[in-house]
Amino acid sequence: MEHIEIVYVDEDILVINKPAGILTIPDGYDPEKPFLTRLLREEFGRLWTVHRLDRDTSGVLLFARTPQAHRALNDQFEQRQVRKIYHLVTFGRLPHEEIEVNYPLMVNGDRRHRTVVDLSRGKPARTIFRHLCSLGREFSLVEAQPLSGYTHQIRAHLTSIGLQILGDKLYKPHPISERYPTFLLPTDTPDFERVALHAYAMTFFHPSQSSREITVVASYPTDFSTLIEILRCK
């Protein structure tokens, strides 16, 4: 089994730094593909999935170790009490140091099964983006805080303001407003084999100690930190 960094563990919960390229749950078409609950079962026993990360997304992933913890954590996610922070590498710059995007989203909204901005039929969605640092002249390290929890929300909202996550072949810049320009990737952009998106931190209340707030942080994987250094030198 590929080494999986344990960020935090106790009798109720397990938090890992998920490597990119591994499924969180079984694949619906090929159940023999490796997935995390199976890989972790030998050491930690049965685990309950609380939330998911896409196969190619790295970072903080939280599991419950008991049915009681599972229910308590599910309640926090449903009530949007869990604070999630993502770091991503973008082509293009945010128009401001911080911007809140609140375009309504529709999951599975087109023929490619993407989450799309739909001003008439979409559901309310909010994401806060913050500029962390510039990487050369054309790229940026950006922090994203989704305040709702839709599939591919960050990617859909980012492209709606004309930016693109490096390595994202599914979501292309499609500004919803003329205020935001569309950027075209330069020909010398370094190849990145996955979407440059990392679940950096999460804050939640411990499921059996409701007054205890926990913040967990996942360090960057090697490919992500190397990408940042390459772009910083461009």
Buried (B, 14 or more C-beta within 10 A) or exposed (E): EEEBEEBBBEEBBBBBBBBBBBBBEBEEEEEEEEBBBBBBEEEBEEBBBBBBBBBBBBBBBBBBBBEEBBEBBBEBBEEEEBBBBBBBBBBBBBBEEEBEBEBBBBBEBEEEEBBBBBEEEBEEBBBBBBBEEEBEEBBBBBBBBBBBEBBBBBBBBBBBBBBBBBBBEEBEBBBBEEEBEEBEBEEEBEEBEBBBBBBBBBBBBBBBEEEEEBEBBBBBBEBBEEBBEBBEEE
